[in-house]
Amino acid sequence: MSEAASNGDLSPAALYVRYVLERQGPRRFDEVVAETELPERTVSRALSRLRADDDVVSWPRLNDARERVFATR
């Protein structure tokens, strides 16, 4: 967990997205949106922040490189 995350600098949405990824494992963006029931823009910002803090990694999906898969470190 990064220093920013441990200091409570993350938004509630980012904390929830990280929690879902920790519990559910690697997920595509649309799966994260469906499981969290948060707006797409909110999930996008949360994932960007988590990636910037090195809490989440992403890689292209094997079957469709246009999609990305997200997971916690």
N, C-alpha and C positions, 0 to 999 in steps of 0.2 A: 504494500500500500504506500502511495506517495505521501510526502510530507504535507502537501496541500489537503489531501483527503483526510489525513489524521487530524488536521487543524480545524476541520469543519468548514472549509472554504467552498465546498461543493453545494450546489443547489439541492433541494429535496428531490427533484426529478433525476439529477445525476446519481444521487445516492440510491434511488429506487432502481434505475437502469442497471447500475453496478450490482445491486442485490439480485436482480433477476438473472443477470448473466452468471453470477456466482452459483446460483441455485440450479439454473436450467442448462448451463453449459453454452457452447458456441451457438450463436443464433444469427440469422440474416436480419437485415434492418427491418423488413416488414414483419418478421416474427417478433422482434422486440416491441414494435409498435402495437401489435395485436396483444401481446402478453401483458404489457404495461397499461394499455388503454390510454396512453398519452398521445397528444397530437404529434404528427410527424416532425414538425419543426422543433418541438421541445425535445424529442428523442435525438434528433440530429445534433442539436446544440449540446445535449448531455454527452453524447458519444464523442463529439469533438473535444469537449473539455476533458473527458476521461482519457482520451488518446493523448492529449497534450500533457497530461499529468502522468502518463505511462501506467495507468491503471488498467487500460484496455488495449488490446492489440487487434488488428484486422488484417485480413488477407482476401484475395479474390476467391470467389466460389469456383470450385473445379468445373462444374457443369455450365457455368455462365459467368465469365470474367467481368461482366458489367455489374454484377452484384458482389457485395462484400459480406464476409462473415466476421462477427465480432465475438471476442472472448476476453475474460479477465486474465491477467498475468498470473 
